[in-house]
Amino acid sequence: MFATKNSIMLTRTARHMLKKWETSSFVISRAKPSGTNEFPGISFETLERSYGSQAWHHPVGKAHTPRMVKAQPRSSEIVPIEKIVDGRSLRVLEELHDAFSTSAVFQAVRELGGDLTEVHAAQAIIKLSQIQNQMATSMEDDQGNSTQLVKVTEENQLSVHRDKEFVKLCQLTLRHARALDSNSLVNVLKAVVDLGIPQSSMMIQTLLVNAEHRLNSLNCDELAMLASKLNKMQQNDQRVTALLQAIALLVPTRIDTCANVTSLNTLLYTTGQHLDKRTLFQMAIRSIAILKAKAETDPQAVVRDTTNTMFALESIGYHNPEFLREACEILTAYIEHLPPAMLRRVLDSLPSWQCYSPRLLEKAGDLIADSINEWSFNNLSKILASYSVQRFLHKNLLNKLATSVCERSLEGVKFGTLIKLVTPFAKFHHTPTDIGVFDLVEDAAECELEGSQRDDLGVVYRQLVRLTELLAQCGSFPPSLVTRALSRRSFESGEATSHLHFLRTMIQLDRPELLPLGGHSPSDPDHPIHLSHPLGAADHASEDANAEGIRKLKVSLAEVFKDLTQNTQLCLATDVTVGHGYTVDVLITAKKQEEQTIAIDLTRHAQYCANFPERPLGREIIKKRHLEALGYTFHMVHCTEWASLETHKDRTEFVKQILGVMP
């Protein structure tokens, strides 16, 4: 499968199909098998009455009678719209353009009588499709009932199909399909598909054959429109499959001449899975060039097209750092023109794009903070989840959120949303300007508990434990929620049980008076809590990739400590579980009881804020506080800091400072 400069070669199978189709251009691809119907809920009899005219459509389920085909005009005989210059024709075309109902379209067509041309017929069919799409959009906005909308749309389609004027338009278009210019041909194909003409009809099959013959002459916009419509048609039609294959081969030859990002995005969605990485890279770079060229004149369209290109590339699993960097720069510069729904979608997608853009996150957070009361708590929770996953602490956004919660009511907000709202405060150990927010969260949780069904108690209690744990990390220990959470000893889910044990640890060390007498001790050996490096799912993915490097760093750290503690009164151990289930990488104890025990952790990037590299995340801060309260001297050694010490001497000097040993 390859493309040359002036022609295109399909696969052997596709070439064989095309050769066979060219000899029988107007033959129906297949008769519909008995019992199948492209219009569910509409009888075959109704379809046959509507599509039964042999002049333009083969009756469903009946054999086709071969007929002679008139010689079609050569490409040099194609008459574009611009060549129709007489006043009467132009007036009719203007009336078609301004028509707002099917009756107005048919009235304009009747004015020409016998002078009706294929150009007028094509424009009339295209206008009928546009009117139907506008009606469907209006009905969807008014009713919102998809079932009723489909039923009304099908009825409107059938009423158009039964109209004699519409049949005449189709007859004329069929007889002179090759006389249409490429743009009209593709638009007519799109229109008849939108109007609900069955794919097996002579109308659509004839237009597909003509599209095959014109494929090499179609520009990028026309290819994109054709691919978009083919992608929505039945893929078991071999002609449709062959056309999509051919379009995928033509895409690399159209990139440099394309000036429309929307067309490139359409080609990415429809043929992206069949394009090689080099072609995808060229399309991404071409999109950036087009967007930059019109950024100053139409910033609103630029940010919309930029995000659509990012989504298109994401849909086919292609990630290009250079493109993402440029796209984020464009979004950052013109983010105020991005609609709120699309802004939320962009922020949701940044983690999956593996794209970290601090300037974009900072500016987007400020934009949302300035209009915080216009956002629903559900949407805000999703935005905050994205910031949490990327470990980006936006203090202004969190402070404005706390103020907004205090000004508005959390009534009716579900547990899942409450958890997402509180998570960033806990993860970043951030104290908001208005700490009353946590009291309101407690009240909302109480209301949720009262309204929960007995069948959902298992899910509710898991969410309750998680929410109570997050509030405890923020320094808030609501007695009623704590009592209910501690009433459960364990869960079937290991993650939920871990949250419960960590909650018990925080209560015992920070607020022991809240722990019930005889309560289950979190330090029981049956329930260890491994909290040395608590990571999210996204963090685990990045950590796994560097697991071997981290292991080597831990070994080298332990070796240096071992060398310094030999022949001394100090004892060294690695990967030790200490008080209350906490684990540390290195533990140094003295034989003399009065000496302090030193605990060391080799920390990763995932344990710090992304935009404040020196600030540990909430759980690391809590761990340090708890271990120091238990009598340990706790040190956190960043892996990059340790890796930067290249020589053994440098590492030894660094460890001596931790141990307090003079050189």
Disulfide bonds with the S-S distance in Angstrom:
none
